[in-house]
Every structure is written in C-alpha cells, then in structure tokens.
Amino acid sequence: MTASASASQEKFRNPAPKFSKSKRMMELRQSGSLQPGVVILLVLFFCIYAGYRSGDFWSALNWQLLAQPLAEAGLVSLGMMFVIATGGIDLSVGSIVGVAAVTAGIAAHHRLPVPAIEASALTAGALCGALNGLLIGVLRLSAILVTLGSMILFSGVALALSEGSSFAGFPDGLLWWNDATLLGIPVEFLLFLATAAAAAVLLRYSLWGHYAIAIGSNRVAASYSGYPVALTLFGVYTLQGLLCGMTGILLVARLASARADMGQGLMLMAIAAVVLGGAPIEGGSASVIATVAGVAAFYIVQDGLLLLDVPPFVQHALTSVLLLVAVAAGVLLRGSRENQR
C-alpha cells in the first residue's frame, strides 16, 4: 500500500470537522479581542488616581451626574455597534438626534401630550434611519457617502424646522426623565442598561443578529447564502435612527430645551466607543459589553480630568491617548494570541 493510499484512508476514517453555519457565526460573534479588558484595566487605574486626587470623584452626586450623558451617548453607541458590525458606518447620528429634538420641540409647542411628543421624536428618528437603510440596503449605495450626505440633509431639515431658534417650555412629564431616580440611580441610565440587555439578546440569540454579523463578515457570501441582506441593513439603520430619537428625548429632558445642533459630537463619540471596545471597523464582530465599556471609559476619564482641573484641550489629548493605547494594546495582544495558534 502506498503512502498516498494510506493518507487517503486515514482522511476517510477521520474526516475534517465541518462546522455548521450557526456555530461559525457564533464564533464570529464571540471573536472579540482582549482590548475591552485593557480598557477596563486602564480606566480602573485612572479611577484610583482620580479618587486619590479629588475627593468628589467617588461621590454619589458625581456618578449620578455622570450617568445621564453616558446613557445618552450609550444609546447612540449601541446603534453604531450594529451598524459597524455590518461593515457600515453612520455619520448622520448627530443630525438625526437634532431632528428628533426639534420635532419634540415642535410637538411641545403645539401643546401635545407627553406620549405624543415622545412618539413624534421616536418616529422622526426612525424615519431618518429608514431613509439611510433604504439607500444603503436596498439601493446598495456606499454607507459613508449616503450618511455623509444625509448628515448635511438632516442638519438642514432640523435648522429649517426650528428656523434657527431653540424651543423651551416643555411639560413636566417630559422633564421627568431628567429628575427620576430608582434607588438613587437615574432612570435614564436604567433605560440605557435595559436597551443594552435587549441589544445583547438580539445580537446573540436572534436571526437578525446572526444576519448582521454575517453581512459584516462577507456581504457577498451572505447574499449567496440566502440571507436577507437588504432587509437586515434596512432594519439596522432604522434601529440606529430609533435610538437617536430616544437620545433626543433624553437630551431635551436634561437640558429643558431643543436645538438643531443638540447631537453635535455624538457621532465621533459613538464610533470611538465601539472601536475602543475592540470591534473591528471593517465589521463581522460585535460585543455589547465591550461597547458599554468603551463609552463608559470615555465619560469616566473626561469626568475625572474635569475634577482634576485639567484644561479642556489637554482633556481631549489625554482621551485620544487612551483610545490609541487601548487599540494598540488590543491589536498586539490579538496578534500574539493568533501567533500562538
């Protein structure tokens, strides 16, 4: 018997393991790097230092005030996590938040009840996201070009609707979101945690999350596999718009006013939070816990630097250093782990 024949028989007796699609996709979902651990460790060291230098850092009031803007940015970041998981990007999230806030202001100006005000803001955000999803998912246009154009479009719409002015005089029922607490924890933050839990379930256990990860891994292969690529992308961007609508409501409640530029800066924060959590910008992987850790890291560091009386321009520089160090460490650790395999 020749060596080749023996090898063939051995291969026949012990065939190479074949993984099912669902198992393969589960591996992709859980294929996060060690980067979130690096981020948490760095932030923990920073908290110890900031707590030592400033007695107010660990106060309950400070963490309550910190939790509210963290929740607002966190909602946008959760939506951005799904978008990036599909291999896309959404540059229009800040403008969508502005549209939702202005819509809530117009509804309040017409003395609509609180549920109608909230519903109008959510609907405006979802419609903006659906437009992005239609152009990107159905018409197969470039995500970065579509959302760049819609960012300008939605900003113009918000300015036109508000006529360049701000809205005030919101009912107490809407401002309740800023004042309400449960066991000392702001309700805004509890809403964010509940949304994060729902996002984790969608990502891990639903077909929709399975499809989103598959599209980000290989859109062509997902299409040939019969996955509803267009419908999934439409749903992802619509969800992003809905979460931006929720953020607009929370911002209006916290600031007691509505302006077209209320979402300014949230886009970069959301993208940075997802990347800081270890998600590859090219898509194919996502983690809710890592995204929450990423957005929390930014706000905790900024809050600590503010209490330490660090100048604003230095705050931005040090926050950028945190992002670069965490990303670099995560890449190095991931590369070392892959080499060991």
C-alpha positions as CSV (number, residue, x, y, z in Angstrom):
1,M,0.0,0.0,0.0
2,T,1.4,3.4,-1.0
3,A,1.8,6.3,1.3
4,S,-0.8,8.3,-0.6
5,A,-3.3,5.5,-0.3
6,S,-2.7,5.3,3.4
7,A,-3.2,9.0,3.8
8,S,-6.5,8.8,1.8
9,Q,-7.8,6.1,4.0
10,E,-6.8,7.9,7.2
11,K,-8.6,11.0,5.9
12,F,-11.7,9.0,5.1
13,R,-11.7,7.4,8.6
14,N,-11.1,10.8,10.3
15,P,-12.8,13.5,8.1
16,A,-12.0,17.1,8.8
17,P,-14.6,18.6,11.2
18,K,-17.2,20.7,9.5
19,F,-18.8,23.5,11.4
20,S,-22.4,24.5,10.9
21,K,-23.2,28.0,9.8
22,S,-24.7,28.8,13.1
23,K,-21.6,27.6,15.0
24,R,-19.3,29.5,12.7
25,M,-21.3,32.7,13.2
26,M,-21.3,32.2,16.9
27,E,-17.6,32.1,16.8
28,L,-17.6,35.3,14.9
29,R,-19.8,37.0,17.4
30,Q,-17.6,35.9,20.3
31,S,-14.3,36.6,18.5
32,G,-13.7,39.8,20.4
33,S,-10.1,40.8,21.3
34,L,-8.6,41.4,24.7
35,Q,-9.0,45.1,24.1
36,P,-12.0,45.6,26.4
37,G,-10.0,44.1,29.3
38,V,-7.2,46.5,28.6
39,V,-9.6,49.4,28.5
40,I,-11.2,48.4,31.8
41,L,-7.8,48.0,33.4
42,L,-6.6,51.4,32.3
43,V,-9.8,53.1,33.5
44,L,-9.6,51.3,36.8
45,F,-6.1,52.7,37.4
46,F,-7.3,56.1,36.4
47,C,-10.2,55.9,38.8
48,I,-7.9,55.1,41.6
49,Y,-5.7,58.0,40.8
50,A,-8.6,60.4,40.3
51,G,-10.2,59.3,43.5
52,Y,-6.9,59.9,45.4
53,R,-6.5,63.4,43.9
54,S,-10.2,64.5,44.1
55,G,-12.5,63.6,47.0
56,D,-15.5,64.4,44.8
57,F,-14.8,61.7,42.2
58,W,-16.3,58.9,44.2
59,S,-19.3,60.9,45.5
60,A,-22.8,59.7,44.7
61,L,-23.7,63.0,43.1
62,N,-20.8,62.9,40.7
63,W,-21.7,59.4,39.5
64,Q,-25.4,60.4,39.1
65,L,-24.4,63.4,37.0
66,L,-22.0,61.3,35.0
67,A,-24.6,58.6,34.3
68,Q,-27.0,60.8,32.4
69,P,-24.8,62.0,29.5
70,L,-23.2,58.5,29.5
71,A,-26.7,57.0,28.9
72,E,-27.4,59.4,26.0
73,A,-24.2,58.6,24.2
74,G,-24.5,54.9,25.1
75,L,-27.8,54.6,23.2
76,V,-26.2,56.0,20.1
77,S,-23.2,53.8,20.5
78,L,-25.4,50.7,20.7
79,G,-26.9,51.6,17.4
80,M,-23.5,52.3,15.9
81,M,-22.3,48.9,17.2
82,F,-24.9,47.2,14.9
83,V,-24.0,49.4,12.0
84,I,-20.3,48.8,12.3
85,A,-20.9,45.1,12.8
86,T,-22.5,45.0,9.3
87,G,-19.4,46.7,7.8
88,G,-21.1,50.1,7.6
89,I,-20.8,53.5,9.2
90,D,-23.3,56.2,10.1
91,L,-22.1,59.7,10.1
92,S,-25.6,61.2,10.4
93,V,-26.4,60.2,14.0
94,G,-25.8,63.7,15.5
95,S,-28.0,65.3,12.9
96,I,-30.8,62.6,13.5
97,V,-30.6,63.5,17.2
98,G,-31.1,67.1,16.2
99,V,-34.1,66.3,14.0
100,A,-35.7,64.3,16.8
101,A,-35.1,67.1,19.4
102,V,-36.6,69.7,17.1
103,T,-39.6,67.5,16.4
104,A,-40.2,67.1,20.1
105,G,-39.9,70.9,20.5
106,I,-42.5,71.5,17.7
107,A,-44.8,68.9,19.3
108,A,-44.5,70.6,22.7
109,H,-45.0,74.0,21.1
110,H,-48.4,72.7,19.9
111,R,-49.2,71.5,23.4
112,L,-49.4,67.9,22.5
113,P,-49.5,65.4,25.4
114,V,-46.2,63.9,26.6
115,P,-46.7,60.5,24.9
116,A,-47.3,62.2,21.6
117,I,-44.2,64.3,22.0
118,E,-42.1,61.3,22.7
119,A,-43.7,59.3,19.8
120,S,-43.1,62.2,17.4
121,A,-39.4,62.3,18.3
122,L,-39.0,58.5,18.0
123,T,-40.9,58.5,14.7
124,A,-38.7,61.3,13.3
125,G,-35.5,59.4,14.3
126,A,-36.7,56.1,12.9
127,L,-37.7,57.7,9.6
128,C,-34.3,59.3,9.2
129,G,-32.7,56.0,9.9
130,A,-35.0,54.2,7.5
131,L,-34.0,56.6,4.7
132,N,-30.4,55.7,5.3
133,G,-31.3,52.0,5.3
134,L,-33.3,52.3,2.1
135,L,-30.4,53.9,0.2
136,I,-27.7,51.6,1.7
137,G,-29.5,48.3,2.0
138,V,-32.0,48.4,-1.0
139,L,-30.2,50.6,-3.5
140,R,-26.7,49.3,-2.4
141,L,-25.1,52.7,-2.1
142,S,-21.9,53.4,-0.1
143,A,-22.7,53.8,3.6
144,I,-20.1,56.5,4.1
145,L,-21.3,58.6,1.2
146,V,-25.0,58.1,2.0
147,T,-24.7,59.0,5.7
148,L,-22.3,62.0,4.8
149,G,-25.0,63.3,2.5
150,S,-27.8,62.6,5.0
151,M,-25.9,64.3,7.8
152,I,-26.0,67.5,5.8
153,L,-29.6,66.9,4.8
154,F,-30.9,66.2,8.3
155,S,-28.9,69.2,9.7
156,G,-30.6,71.4,7.2
157,V,-34.0,69.9,7.9
158,A,-33.6,70.5,11.7
159,L,-32.5,74.1,11.1
160,A,-35.4,74.7,8.7
161,L,-37.9,73.3,11.1
162,S,-36.6,75.2,14.1
163,E,-35.9,78.4,12.0
164,G,-32.5,78.6,13.7
165,S,-34.0,79.1,17.1
166,S,-34.5,76.9,20.2
167,F,-37.6,75.5,21.9
168,A,-38.3,75.7,25.6
169,G,-41.3,75.3,27.9
170,F,-41.5,71.6,27.9
171,P,-44.1,69.9,30.1
172,D,-43.0,68.4,33.4
173,G,-44.0,64.9,32.2
174,L,-41.2,65.0,29.7
175,L,-38.7,66.6,32.0
176,W,-39.3,63.7,34.4
177,W,-36.7,61.7,32.5
178,N,-34.0,64.0,34.0
179,D,-35.3,64.1,37.5
180,A,-36.5,60.5,38.1
181,T,-34.3,58.0,40.0
182,L,-34.7,54.5,41.3
183,L,-32.7,53.5,44.3
184,G,-30.5,56.6,43.6
185,I,-29.8,55.5,40.0
186,P,-31.1,57.9,37.3
187,V,-33.9,56.3,35.2
188,E,-32.0,57.4,32.1
189,F,-29.2,55.1,32.9
190,L,-31.5,52.3,33.8
191,L,-33.1,52.7,30.4
192,F,-29.7,52.5,28.8
193,L,-28.9,49.3,30.6
194,A,-32.3,47.8,29.6
195,T,-31.6,48.7,26.0
196,A,-28.1,47.2,26.2
197,A,-29.6,44.0,27.6
198,A,-32.1,43.9,24.7
199,A,-29.3,44.5,22.2
200,A,-27.3,41.7,23.6
201,V,-30.2,39.3,23.2
202,L,-30.8,40.5,19.6
203,L,-27.1,40.1,18.8
204,R,-26.5,36.7,20.4
205,Y,-29.8,34.8,20.0
206,S,-31.8,36.3,17.1
207,L,-31.5,35.5,13.4
208,W,-31.4,39.2,12.9
209,G,-28.1,39.5,14.8
210,H,-26.9,36.4,13.0
211,Y,-27.6,38.1,9.7
212,A,-25.9,41.4,10.7
213,I,-22.7,39.6,11.7
214,A,-22.7,37.5,8.5
215,I,-23.1,40.6,6.3
216,G,-20.2,42.3,8.0
217,S,-18.0,39.2,7.6
218,N,-18.8,38.8,3.9
219,R,-21.7,40.5,2.3
220,V,-21.4,38.6,-0.9
221,A,-21.3,35.2,0.8
222,A,-24.3,36.2,3.0
223,S,-26.2,37.2,-0.1
224,Y,-25.4,33.9,-1.9
225,S,-26.4,32.0,1.3
226,G,-29.9,33.5,1.0
227,Y,-29.7,35.9,3.9
228,P,-32.0,38.9,3.6
229,V,-29.2,41.4,3.2
230,A,-31.2,44.4,2.1
231,L,-33.9,43.9,4.8
232,T,-31.3,43.4,7.5
233,L,-29.4,46.6,6.6
234,F,-32.7,48.5,6.5
235,G,-33.5,47.3,9.9
236,V,-30.1,48.1,11.3
237,Y,-30.1,51.7,10.2
238,T,-33.8,52.1,11.2
239,L,-32.8,50.9,14.7
240,Q,-30.0,53.4,14.8
241,G,-32.4,56.2,13.9
242,L,-34.8,55.0,16.7
243,L,-32.1,55.0,19.3
244,C,-31.1,58.5,18.1
245,G,-34.7,59.5,18.7
246,M,-34.5,58.2,22.2
247,T,-31.3,60.1,22.8
248,G,-33.0,63.3,21.5
249,I,-35.8,62.9,24.1
250,L,-33.3,62.4,26.9
251,L,-31.2,65.4,25.8
252,V,-34.3,67.6,25.7
253,A,-35.4,66.4,29.2
254,R,-31.9,67.1,30.6
255,L,-31.4,70.5,29.1
256,A,-35.0,71.6,29.1
257,S,-34.6,72.9,25.5
258,A,-34.3,71.7,22.0
259,R,-32.0,72.9,19.3
260,A,-30.9,71.6,15.9
261,D,-27.3,71.1,17.0
262,M,-28.1,69.1,20.1
263,G,-26.4,65.9,18.8
264,Q,-23.2,67.6,17.8
265,G,-20.2,65.5,18.8
266,L,-22.2,62.3,19.4
267,M,-21.1,60.7,16.1
268,L,-17.4,60.7,16.8
269,M,-18.0,59.6,20.4
270,A,-20.2,56.7,19.3
271,I,-17.7,55.5,16.7
272,A,-14.8,55.9,19.1
273,A,-16.6,54.0,21.8
274,V,-17.3,51.0,19.5
275,V,-13.7,50.9,18.3
276,L,-12.4,51.4,21.8
277,G,-14.4,48.3,22.8
278,G,-12.5,46.2,20.3
279,A,-14.9,45.9,17.4
280,P,-13.1,45.8,14.0
281,I,-14.1,48.8,11.9
282,E,-14.5,46.5,8.9
283,G,-17.3,44.7,10.6
284,G,-18.0,41.0,11.3
285,S,-17.9,41.2,15.1
286,A,-19.6,43.0,17.9
287,S,-20.0,42.9,21.7
288,V,-22.5,44.8,23.7
289,I,-20.4,44.6,26.9
290,A,-17.3,45.9,25.1
291,T,-19.3,48.8,23.6
292,V,-20.7,49.7,27.0
293,A,-17.2,49.6,28.4
294,G,-15.9,51.8,25.6
295,V,-18.5,54.6,26.1
296,A,-18.2,54.4,29.9
297,A,-14.4,54.7,29.6
298,F,-14.6,58.0,27.7
299,Y,-17.0,59.6,30.1
300,I,-15.3,58.4,33.2
301,V,-12.0,59.7,32.0
302,Q,-13.4,63.0,30.9
303,D,-15.2,63.4,34.2
304,G,-12.1,62.6,36.2
305,L,-10.0,65.1,34.2
306,L,-12.6,67.8,34.7
307,L,-12.5,67.2,38.5
308,L,-8.7,67.4,38.4
309,D,-8.9,70.8,36.8
310,V,-7.1,69.7,33.6
311,P,-7.5,72.2,30.8
312,P,-10.1,71.3,28.1
313,F,-7.5,71.0,25.3
314,V,-5.4,68.6,27.4
315,Q,-8.5,66.6,28.2
316,H,-9.1,65.9,24.5
317,A,-5.4,65.0,24.1
318,L,-5.4,62.6,27.0
319,T,-8.6,61.0,25.9
320,S,-7.2,60.4,22.5
321,V,-4.1,58.8,24.1
322,L,-6.4,56.4,25.9
323,L,-8.0,55.4,22.7
324,L,-4.7,54.9,20.9
325,V,-3.1,53.0,23.8
326,A,-6.1,50.7,24.2
327,V,-6.4,50.0,20.4
328,A,-2.7,49.4,20.1
329,A,-2.6,47.1,23.1
330,G,-5.6,45.2,21.8
331,V,-4.1,44.7,18.4
332,L,-0.8,43.5,19.8
333,L,-2.5,41.1,22.2
334,R,-4.7,39.7,19.4
335,G,-1.8,39.3,17.1
336,S,0.2,37.4,19.9
337,R,-2.8,35.1,20.5
338,E,-3.2,34.3,16.8
339,N,0.5,33.5,16.5
340,Q,0.3,31.1,19.4
341,R,-2.4,29.2,17.5
